[in-house]
Amino acid sequence: MFDYYQISNMLGSVVPGAQHTINNPTTAYFAKYLLEKAVSIYKWELPKTWDKDYFLYVLYATGYVGVIDTGDKGFGVVPQWGTLDGYNLYYAPRQFRYSNPLIGDGAPVIHEECELIKLQGNYTGIWDLILYYASKMALLSEAFDMNASNVKTSRIFFAKSKAAAETLKKLTDKVQSGQIITVLDKDLLDDNGKFSVEWFNDDLNKNYICDKLLIELRKLENEFCTDLGIPNSNTDKKERLITDEVNSNNTETMLRADLWLERLKECCKAVNRMFDLNISVDWRVKPDESDSIDIRSTGNGPDNIGRNDNSDRVRP
């Protein structure tokens, strides 16, 4: 896979204005951050000999992990990354193919010689979902840096001569250094005795949008959490938010995560039956559907979450 710099070298002279939002360090940073959030939804109980990080990252990135018996290789029952081959009566994969320098190659039959632990019914992971949000978060982060840099200089001056320009530079240095008294040259005054230098970009508030970009960045993260099944307050209410609206968001958040958990538990049972293990998975923080949650909001998003069992609406 080509990275951002190689793409720029190859295409820079052909498409100099193209944006590459995927293969760049900022997107990679957000992708790593979001993947860590994703793997934290469930709590796993695995054999001590299994590498939990390897197991989780293979499961979420590729969508499935194979569980095989290494036989005389001496590693026992282990999880492995691999590919799928063949199909059964329902066009589901029939074999799990793996290749490892320590245990060799193999293609055991699924449900007969090995088992799969899969996240989604179509045997795909969530890396596409992570990159979708990570690339957008990277764009907002870049916009934040650009805006923060652009507003550092409050005024851009126009001088009528080189001497006046040099005088303005020295003036700026003196003011920025904190000198109490600064003396100006009379040449900077016009015929009416007024300051002859003009400037623009005098009002920083018109160009400052960093606060809005941070809000949008937070909204994107909340949307990711909603898609993934992580409880969040993905709401944008300026006045009052009733309990039913919050519960609706909670239901939307739980649907996919609950389906994933149901499938993962079934896979764990199959693995336990075949290899006499005791692996399990459950919520790390179990959602409570019976909670009534009220949210006060004074801005573009919720800023106070409390519980109110006696009222469906927050009192002012």
C-alpha angles and dihedrals in degrees: 000000000000119000127220095269095051091048090050092051093050099041103025094095092044104039104016094167099051120125119220105198098169112049100049134103095250093055089045089053093053092042091056090047094050093045089055089053090049096054091049096068096086134039116224132204106205136165113278091239092061121093101234095197092052090047095050098044093048091047096050099036098045099023099238143040126206122228112209140169111239092203115191091005087085101230096106120208111349140167117247140185114235147131135269127244139182126004139249133217091293094044091253118139114281102193137037113216120201137171124194127163091225100046102024129223131319146161108201121181114256115246090011107056102005142009136227128221105205133182101203133028093243093055094245130129132224100253090109090054091048093050091047092060097032092058092051092046089050091054091051091047091052090048089052092053092048093049094045089051095046095054096050091087110059098189137030110198132213115208126191095219142021091249091054090049092053090048090053091051091053090045091054092049091052094048093047091048090059102248111169097213124039122183120208130206115248088229087078090066123087127223090279093053094252129130104275097199118101128203142181134202089054097146110064094183091069092060101033111102101146091113092053092047091053090052091051090047090054091048091054091052090049091050089051090051090050092051091047099043102252113142112249142148097252095172136124107198125148098192125017133347118203123217094248090059092052092046089051089057090047090053092048090050095049100046099080095035092050091050091049091050092050091052093045092051091052090051091049091053090051092050092048092051094049100042103023093242132143106223119150142172133203142153114302087208110014113223115236109218092185095064118110109214127191123193129201116205129186099170140020094314142022115290102173130042122189140155123250118175096177103053138042094209134050114248115229 
